[in-house]
Amino acid sequence: MYSVYAAEEAPDYPAAIAIAVRMEGTRRIPVWTGPAGAKARSAAMATGAQEIHLRILPDAESGTLAPM
């Protein structure tokens, strides 16, 4: 699961990976990945990213996918 925030509004979320994303026309270009929080907001500002996408990490491994 993931959520998208304006770069300056992304929350501190310890169980998430952040992806700083810069908009170029209608394209979204990932420019940085790392921990959510202050580092992500700082990296977004430094790289000109307008959004931070937070990828929520699961509490446990889900295992392999198998047809039902």
Residue pairs with C-beta under 8 A, 6 or more apart in sequence:
1 55
1 56
2 53
2 54
2 55
2 56
3 53
3 54
3 56
4 51
4 52
4 53
4 54
5 11
5 51
5 52
5 53
5 54
6 50
6 51
6 52
7 20
7 41
7 44
7 45
7 49
7 50
7 51
7 52
8 41
8 44
8 45
10 18
10 36
10 40
10 41
10 44
10 52
10 54
11 36
11 37
11 54
12 36
12 37
12 38
13 36
13 37
13 54
13 56
14 35
14 36
14 37
15 56
15 57
15 59
16 36
16 54
16 55
16 56
16 57
17 33
17 34
17 35
17 36
17 54
17 55
17 57
18 32
18 33
18 34
18 35
18 36
18 37
18 39
18 40
18 43
18 52
18 53
18 54
18 55
19 30
19 32
19 33
19 52
19 53
19 54
19 55
20 30
20 31
20 32
20 33
20 40
20 43
20 44
20 47
20 49
20 51
20 52
21 28
21 29
21 30
21 31
21 49
21 50
21 51
21 52
21 53
22 28
22 29
22 31
22 47
22 48
22 49
22 50
23 29
23 50
23 51
28 51
31 43
31 47
31 48
31 49
32 40
32 43
32 44
32 47
32 49
34 40
34 43
36 52
36 54
40 52
41 52
43 49
44 50
44 51
44 52
